[in-house]
Amino acid sequence: MNDECIESTSSFTILPYYLFLLQPYYFMSKIYTIGIGPGDQNQMTPQAVEALKASDTIVGYHHYFEYIGHLTKGKEAISTGMKKERDRAKSAFKEAEKGKTVSVISSGDSGVYGMAPLLWEMKEERASEVEIEVVPGISAMFTAAARMGAPLGHDFCSISLSDLLTPWERIEKRIEAAAGADFVTAVYNPVSKGRFWQLMRLRDIFLQFRSPLTCVCIARNVGRKDEQLNFLTIEELDASMVDMFSLVMVGNSQTRMINNHMVTPRGYYNQKGTQEDKPGRQIMNESFRTILKGLNVENQPLDHTWVALHCIHTTADFGMNNLLEIRNDMVARLHKVFYSGKPPVIVTDVSMVTRGIRRETLNKLGVEVKCYLDDDRVKTLAANKNITRTQAGIRLAVQEHPDALFAFGNAPTALMELVKLIRNGQAQPVGVVAAPVGFVNVRESKWQLKFGCPEVPAVIVDGRKGGSNVAATIINAILSWDDAQAMHPGDGL
């Protein structure tokens, strides 16, 4: 064998030997950035468990070690307090650059308000050869959503209210964007000892774009032993209900409560194979598209547009758009009550109103519709009191169902009777549809409701127009309010 061959063979055999000696530094110098989930060991991924087992050193906020104690035996633990994220990252690189395998733990997912971005930045800053592997975890947002029901069923975002690293002006712009774009929004870091007003500012911004009845849930210590869920509306939200261990979920305009769970529909009930495909509903949707082309709804609330579409579709009168008045968030408020599992009774002034309400929906929700006009007691009461039969019918209805939804499509005297009973404290209607039609006392009856009962949720058709068909279609609009969210004037229905 010549010298050239000997030299070549020696180099080939010696090089792997040196690489083997250097293996701990070049091949085992690694940082796992791990999301350990919300705190429940059952919600820690198998990949996270294996990474912790493979680590020599574990670095993290001292509170998080409580949840992984069974995985830290025999390992070096480096813990720090709050606001020491950079110190933890430096410690991780220092240990990894010694050839150790290091795990840096975050709650939830390390890439969601966790340590992963900081570690990548520090790797760049140090020009470090240490390998980083991000091990995903179950975010608090997803754990909370699972407990709540299914609030993240459509487009969503998350916003942290902590302004330690982000200027509040930028956070506020993000809040406005989320509220205006109708995102379901998970709110992280809603309050702290020194940060008490930001959540209420978020609430005010959302109320500029959303109904006061928008579904909200406060999830505290989610995934831990003392987990708590508090379902409420955004108008009820108060910073005093929330602490540093809470996440606040704000629904979008579609989100509703189903069997005491918060759900944001994806829209499958609007797809083919559902009632949306029925010929009548297809014609209605096409009519809505045609009507929208003739309406300027750019600065009009969606609930107004939705009710107007139904009324114009029923009457072929575009002027209905200017006659409608929706008071005290009637549409969203009543829709929520109807789908609450305990729907109100609907009382109508005449039987024609009852015939126009969608029977299939009423049966599905278990809604009882009553008209007292043909009740035998009505004739007697009307004769004895010298009042109209519709007035007598409303008196009987209030005795039996004082908190009903009252719908008027014909008789102004019946509406005036209800106003009197409300003002006397005998009736507390969940809402009023005021659409009597005609020439005598029609406008006056609506004015009495409008100015005499300003606190009552109502849909009022101003002026002399209205009718039983209009009253019924307004109720149908309320019952189908969740369908309105699929309607965007620029895109069709």
DAVEN-V43967 format. One record per residue. N is the residue number from 1. RES is the residue in one small letter. PHI is phi in whole degrees, -180 to 180 (* if undefined). OMEGA is omega in degrees with one decimal (* if undefined). D_CENTER is the distance of its C-alpha to the mean C-alpha in Angstrom with 1 decimal. Layout:
# DAVEN-V43967
N/RES/PHI/OMEGA/D_CENTER
N/RES/PHI/OMEGA/D_CENTER
This chain:
# DAVEN-V43967
1/m/*/-179.3/79.5
2/n/-81/-176.0/79.6
3/d/-62/-179.2/78.2
4/e/-62/179.5/75.4
5/c/-68/179.2/74.1
6/i/-62/-178.7/74.5
7/e/-64/-179.5/72.4
8/s/-65/-179.3/69.7
9/t/-66/-179.1/69.5
10/s/-62/-179.4/69.4
11/s/-63/-176.8/66.5
12/f/-68/-176.8/64.5
13/t/-86/-177.7/65.0
14/i/-76/-175.7/64.6
15/l/-58/178.0/61.3
16/p/-62/179.6/59.1
17/y/-64/178.8/60.7
18/y/-69/176.5/59.6
19/l/-62/177.8/56.1
20/f/-63/179.4/56.0
21/l/-65/-177.9/57.0
22/l/-90/-174.8/54.3
23/q/-54/-179.2/51.6
24/p/-56/-177.2/49.9
25/y/-81/-172.6/49.1
26/y/-81/-173.5/48.4
27/f/-115/-178.6/46.7
28/m/-118/178.7/45.1
29/s/-80/-169.6/43.9
30/k/-152/173.3/40.2
31/i/-120/168.1/37.0
32/y/-90/170.5/34.1
33/t/-104/-162.6/30.8
34/i/-117/168.5/28.9
35/g/-94/-175.8/25.4
36/i/-94/-179.7/26.1
37/g/80/-174.6/22.6
38/p/-79/179.7/21.1
39/g/132/177.4/24.4
40/d/-82/-178.4/25.0
41/q/-59/179.3/28.0
42/n/-68/-178.7/26.7
43/q/-105/171.7/23.9
44/m/-94/-174.6/26.4
45/t/-70/175.4/27.3
46/p/-56/178.6/30.9
47/q/-64/178.5/31.4
48/a/-66/179.4/30.5
49/v/-62/-179.1/32.9
50/e/-65/178.5/35.7
51/a/-65/177.6/35.3
52/l/-64/179.2/35.7
53/k/-64/-177.5/38.7
54/a/-83/-173.9/40.2
55/s/-91/173.5/39.9
56/d/-88/-174.5/42.8
57/t/-134/177.0/40.7
58/i/-122/-176.7/37.2
59/v/-120/178.3/35.7
60/g/-180/172.8/32.7
61/y/-63/-169.6/31.3
62/h/-58/-177.7/33.4
63/h/-65/-176.2/30.5
64/y/-73/179.9/29.4
65/f/-66/178.3/32.9
66/e/-62/-174.2/32.2
67/y/-93/-177.7/30.0
68/i/-127/-176.8/32.5
69/g/-56/-178.3/35.8
70/h/-70/-178.5/37.0
71/l/-110/-175.2/36.9
72/t/-108/-177.5/38.7
73/k/-63/178.9/42.1
74/g/80/-179.0/44.9
75/k/-115/175.9/42.8
76/e/-74/179.3/42.9
77/a/-117/176.8/39.9
78/i/-118/-177.0/39.2
79/s/-121/176.5/36.6
80/t/-136/178.6/35.7
81/g/-88/-180.0/33.7
82/m/-66/177.2/30.6
83/k/63/179.1/30.8
84/k/-117/-175.6/33.5
85/e/-62/-179.5/31.7
86/r/-65/177.7/34.6
87/d/-64/178.8/37.2
88/r/-65/179.8/35.5
89/a/-64/178.2/35.5
90/k/-62/178.7/39.1
91/s/-62/-179.7/40.2
92/a/-63/179.9/38.6
93/f/-68/179.7/40.5
94/k/-60/-179.4/43.7
95/e/-72/-179.7/43.7
96/a/-66/-179.6/42.8
97/e/-73/171.2/45.6
98/k/-86/-178.7/48.0
99/g/100/-178.0/47.2
100/k/-91/170.7/44.7
101/t/-96/-171.6/41.5
102/v/-121/171.1/38.8
103/s/-112/173.6/35.2
104/v/-109/-172.7/32.8
105/i/-100/172.3/29.9
106/s/-131/173.0/26.4
107/s/-76/-179.3/23.7
108/g/63/176.4/20.9
109/d/-112/-174.1/21.8
110/s/-67/177.6/24.6
111/g/-90/179.8/23.3
112/v/-110/-176.5/19.9
113/y/56/-177.0/21.1
114/g/-115/-171.7/24.2
115/m/-86/-173.3/27.9
116/a/-57/-179.1/28.1
117/p/-61/-179.7/28.0
118/l/-63/-179.9/30.6
119/l/-64/177.0/32.9
120/w/-64/177.4/33.0
121/e/-64/-178.7/33.8
122/m/-70/175.0/36.5
123/k/-60/178.2/38.0
124/e/-65/-178.6/38.4
125/e/-61/-176.5/39.9
126/r/-87/-172.9/42.3
127/a/49/-173.6/43.2
128/s/-82/176.2/42.9
129/e/-87/-179.1/43.8
130/v/-63/178.1/41.6
131/e/-79/175.1/39.3
132/i/-115/174.0/35.6
133/e/-125/179.2/33.5
134/v/-88/179.1/29.8
135/v/-105/-174.3/28.8
136/p/-66/175.8/25.1
137/g/-132/179.3/23.3
138/i/-84/-178.2/20.0
139/s/-66/174.7/17.6
140/a/-57/179.5/16.1
141/m/-61/-177.3/12.7
142/f/-77/176.2/13.6
143/t/-64/178.9/15.3
144/a/-61/-179.8/12.6
145/a/-61/179.4/10.2
146/a/-65/178.4/13.3
147/r/-69/-175.9/13.9
148/m/-72/-175.5/10.6
149/g/142/176.5/11.0
150/a/-157/-177.1/9.4
151/p/-74/-177.2/5.7
152/l/-99/-176.5/7.5
153/g/-73/177.8/9.2
154/h/-134/-174.0/9.2
155/d/-54/-177.2/10.0
156/f/-145/175.6/8.7
157/c/-148/174.0/10.8
158/s/-128/179.5/11.9
159/i/-136/172.8/13.9
160/s/-96/178.8/16.6
161/l/-89/177.4/17.8
162/s/-72/179.5/21.2
163/d/-104/177.3/23.7
164/l/-67/-176.2/26.7
165/l/-116/-178.8/26.8
166/t/-129/179.6/24.7
167/p/-61/-178.5/25.7
168/w/-59/-179.4/23.2
169/e/-58/178.6/23.9
170/r/-73/178.0/22.5
171/i/-61/-178.2/19.4
172/e/-64/177.0/18.8
173/k/-64/178.5/19.3
174/r/-68/177.0/16.6
175/i/-62/179.6/14.1
176/e/-61/179.8/15.3
177/a/-65/-179.8/15.1
178/a/-65/-179.1/11.5
179/a/-67/-178.0/10.6
180/g/-68/-178.9/13.2
181/a/-88/176.3/12.4
182/d/65/174.2/8.9
183/f/-79/160.0/7.7
184/v/-63/-171.6/4.7
185/t/-129/173.0/6.9
186/a/-92/-175.7/8.8
187/v/-106/176.5/11.4
188/y/-91/177.3/14.8
189/n/48/-172.8/17.9
190/p/-68/179.0/16.3
191/v/-146/168.5/19.7
192/s/-150/-178.6/23.3
193/k/-61/-179.1/26.6
194/g/-102/-176.2/27.3
195/r/-126/-170.6/23.8
196/f/-118/-173.2/22.5
197/w/-103/-173.0/21.5
198/q/-64/179.8/19.2
199/l/-64/179.3/16.0
200/m/-71/174.1/17.0
201/r/-67/175.3/17.7
202/l/-59/179.7/14.2
203/r/-58/-178.9/13.1
204/d/-64/179.9/15.8
205/i/-66/179.9/15.0
206/f/-62/-179.6/11.4
207/l/-68/174.5/13.1
208/q/-74/-175.4/15.4
209/f/-117/-171.7/12.9
210/r/-120/174.1/10.3
211/s/-65/174.0/11.1
212/p/-59/-178.8/12.1
213/l/-93/177.1/10.5
214/t/-54/-177.4/6.8
215/c/-67/177.0/5.5
216/v/-137/171.5/6.3
217/c/-135/173.1/8.5
218/i/-101/179.1/11.6
219/a/-108/-178.1/13.4
220/r/-115/179.5/17.0
221/n/51/-176.2/19.7
222/v/-63/-179.0/17.7
223/g/84/-179.4/20.3
224/r/-119/-171.8/23.1
225/k/-61/-176.7/25.2
226/d/-99/178.5/23.7
227/e/-60/178.6/20.1
228/q/-139/173.3/18.0
229/l/-123/179.3/14.5
230/n/-129/179.7/13.7
231/f/-90/-178.6/11.0
232/l/-159/175.7/11.0
233/t/-107/-176.3/9.9
234/i/-68/177.5/9.8
235/e/-70/178.8/13.4
236/e/-90/-175.7/14.4
237/l/-64/178.6/13.4
238/d/-141/-176.7/16.7
239/a/-61/-179.8/18.1
240/s/-66/-179.9/20.6
241/m/-84/-167.1/18.0
242/v/-121/173.4/17.5
243/d/-134/-174.8/20.1
244/m/-68/-178.2/21.0
245/f/-100/-174.8/20.0
246/s/-109/168.5/16.4
247/l/-123/-178.8/13.2
248/v/-110/178.1/10.2
249/m/-109/178.4/6.6
250/v/-107/-179.1/4.5
251/g/-73/173.2/1.0
252/n/-95/-175.0/4.0
253/s/-71/177.4/6.9
254/q/-92/-171.6/7.2
255/t/-61/179.4/4.7
256/r/-148/178.9/7.5
257/m/-90/175.6/9.7
258/i/-127/-179.4/12.5
259/n/52/177.4/15.5
260/n/65/174.8/13.9
261/h/-128/-176.6/11.3
262/m/-91/-172.7/7.5
263/v/-132/172.8/7.5
264/t/-110/-178.0/6.3
265/p/-62/177.0/9.9
266/r/-84/179.3/11.9
267/g/115/-177.3/14.4
268/y/-64/179.2/17.3
269/y/-75/174.4/18.1
270/n/-103/-178.3/19.0
271/q/-88/178.8/21.4
272/k/-62/-179.7/25.1
273/g/96/178.5/26.3
274/t/-111/-179.1/24.0
275/q/-64/178.4/24.8
276/e/-63/-178.2/23.8
277/d/-88/179.3/27.1
278/k/-64/-175.2/29.2
279/p/-54/-179.5/31.8
280/g/-61/-179.0/30.8
281/r/-71/176.6/27.1
282/q/-64/177.9/28.3
283/i/-63/179.6/30.7
284/m/-62/179.7/28.0
285/n/-63/177.9/25.7
286/e/-65/176.5/28.8
287/s/-64/178.5/29.7
288/f/-60/179.1/26.3
289/r/-62/178.6/27.0
290/t/-65/179.9/30.4
291/i/-62/-178.0/29.3
292/l/-61/178.9/26.8
293/k/-65/-178.9/29.8
294/g/-100/-178.9/31.5
295/l/-116/171.0/28.8
296/n/-98/-174.9/27.9
297/v/-115/-173.0/24.2
298/e/-57/-177.5/23.6
299/n/-108/-176.3/22.9
300/q/-102/177.7/21.8
301/p/-58/-176.1/18.4
302/l/-63/-179.6/16.8
303/d/-64/177.8/17.2
304/h/-64/-179.7/20.8
305/t/-62/-177.4/21.3
306/w/-64/178.6/19.9
307/v/-67/179.7/22.2
308/a/-62/178.1/25.0
309/l/-58/179.2/25.0
310/h/-64/-176.8/25.5
311/c/-68/178.7/28.2
312/i/-69/177.1/30.0
313/h/-61/-178.5/29.9
314/t/-77/-171.7/31.6
315/t/-109/-173.0/34.1
316/a/60/-177.5/34.7
317/d/-117/-179.4/34.7
318/f/-67/178.4/32.8
319/g/-66/179.2/33.7
320/m/-60/-179.4/31.1
321/n/-59/-177.9/28.5
322/n/-87/-178.8/30.4
323/l/-93/-175.2/31.0
324/l/-78/172.7/27.4
325/e/-135/179.8/26.0
326/i/-108/-173.0/22.6
327/r/-113/174.7/22.7
328/n/56/173.3/20.3
329/d/56/-173.1/17.2
330/m/-56/-171.9/18.8
331/v/-66/-178.8/17.1
332/a/-66/-177.9/13.4
333/r/-64/-178.3/15.0
334/l/-70/178.0/17.3
335/h/-60/179.2/15.1
336/k/-63/-179.4/13.0
337/v/-66/-179.3/16.4
338/f/-62/-176.8/17.9
339/y/-99/-178.1/15.4
340/s/-82/-174.2/15.6
341/g/96/176.9/18.7
342/k/-131/-174.8/20.9
343/p/-69/178.2/21.2
344/p/-78/169.8/23.7
345/v/-73/173.2/27.1
346/i/-103/177.8/27.7
347/v/-111/179.9/31.1
348/t/-116/179.7/32.8
349/d/-77/179.6/35.9
350/v/-134/-174.4/37.6
351/s/-69/179.5/37.3
352/m/-61/178.7/36.6
353/v/-65/-177.0/33.1
354/t/-63/-175.9/32.4
355/r/-75/-177.1/33.8
356/g/-93/-179.1/31.4
357/i/-83/-175.8/28.1
358/r/-62/-174.9/26.9
359/r/-67/-178.7/28.5
360/e/-61/179.3/26.7
361/t/-68/179.0/23.3
362/l/-59/-179.3/25.0
363/n/-66/179.9/26.6
364/k/-61/-177.2/23.5
365/l/-89/-177.7/21.7
366/g/73/-177.9/25.0
367/v/-91/176.3/25.3
368/e/-95/177.6/28.8
369/v/-114/-175.5/30.2
370/k/-131/169.4/33.4
371/c/-126/-173.6/36.1
372/y/-90/-172.1/38.9
373/l/-61/-178.7/41.3
374/d/-98/177.1/43.4
375/d/-68/-178.6/43.4
376/d/-58/-178.9/47.0
377/r/-69/-175.6/46.3
378/v/-66/-179.2/45.3
379/k/-59/-179.4/48.7
380/t/-65/-178.5/50.4
381/l/-64/-179.6/48.0
382/a/-63/-179.4/48.3
383/a/-69/-177.9/52.1
384/n/-68/-176.1/52.4
385/k/-100/-178.7/50.2
386/n/56/178.2/51.3
387/i/-127/179.5/47.8
388/t/-72/179.2/46.1
389/r/-65/179.3/44.8
390/t/-68/174.5/41.3
391/q/-61/-179.9/41.6
392/a/-62/179.0/42.9
393/g/-62/178.8/40.1
394/i/-69/177.6/37.4
395/r/-61/178.7/39.5
396/l/-66/-179.5/39.5
397/a/-62/-179.3/35.8
398/v/-66/177.3/34.9
399/q/-62/-174.9/37.2
400/e/-98/-177.3/35.4
401/h/-141/-176.5/31.8
402/p/-66/-177.8/31.3
403/d/-108/-178.3/27.5
404/a/-75/164.5/27.3
405/l/-90/-178.0/25.8
406/f/-101/-178.5/29.0
407/a/-124/-177.1/29.6
408/f/-121/178.7/32.8
409/g/-124/-175.1/34.2
410/n/-143/-164.3/37.9
411/a/-106/177.5/39.2
412/p/-65/179.7/38.9
413/t/-65/177.4/41.0
414/a/-68/177.2/38.4
415/l/-64/178.8/35.7
416/m/-64/176.7/38.1
417/e/-63/179.0/38.8
418/l/-64/178.4/35.2
419/v/-58/179.1/35.0
420/k/-61/-178.2/38.1
421/l/-71/175.3/36.7
422/i/-66/-176.7/33.5
423/r/-68/176.1/35.6
424/n/-85/179.2/37.8
425/g/83/-178.3/35.0
426/q/-88/-179.4/35.6
427/a/-123/176.6/32.4
428/q/-133/-173.5/28.8
429/p/-63/175.5/27.0
430/v/-71/177.0/23.3
431/g/-179/179.9/23.8
432/v/-136/169.4/26.7
433/v/-102/-173.2/27.2
434/a/-108/-178.7/30.3
435/a/-137/175.0/32.1
436/p/-64/-175.0/35.8
437/v/-124/176.6/38.2
438/g/139/-172.9/41.8
439/f/-125/-175.8/44.2
440/v/-104/176.8/45.0
441/n/64/-177.4/42.7
442/v/-69/179.5/39.6
443/r/-63/-178.1/38.6
444/e/-63/-179.5/39.7
445/s/-64/178.9/37.5
446/k/-70/176.7/34.4
447/w/-65/179.2/35.6
448/q/-60/177.6/36.1
449/l/-66/-174.8/32.5
450/k/-63/-174.7/31.2
451/f/-99/-178.4/33.4
452/g/-90/-178.4/34.3
453/c/-134/-172.6/30.8
454/p/-66/-176.5/28.5
455/e/-86/-175.6/26.0
456/v/-84/173.9/25.5
457/p/-60/-174.6/22.5
458/a/-156/164.2/24.4
459/v/-116/-175.0/24.8
460/i/-116/171.7/28.3
461/v/-99/-175.1/30.5
462/d/-65/176.7/33.0
463/g/80/-175.3/36.7
464/r/-91/-176.0/38.7
465/k/-82/179.6/36.5
466/g/157/178.4/34.3
467/g/123/-179.1/35.4
468/s/-62/179.2/34.4
469/n/-65/178.7/32.9
470/v/-70/178.4/30.8
471/a/-60/-179.7/29.6
472/a/-65/-177.2/28.7
473/t/-70/175.1/26.9
474/i/-66/176.8/24.7
475/i/-64/177.2/23.7
476/n/-61/177.6/23.1
477/a/-64/178.5/20.8
478/i/-65/-178.8/18.8
479/l/-63/-177.0/18.8
480/s/-105/-175.5/17.6
481/w/-56/180.0/15.0
482/d/-65/176.1/12.5
483/d/-67/-177.6/15.4
484/a/-62/-176.6/15.4
485/q/-68/176.8/12.5
486/a/-82/-175.6/15.2
487/m/-100/174.0/17.6
488/h/-127/-171.7/18.6
489/p/-51/-178.8/22.0
490/g/-81/-172.9/23.4
491/d/-116/-174.0/22.6
492/g/88/-176.1/23.3
493/l/-99/*/21.2
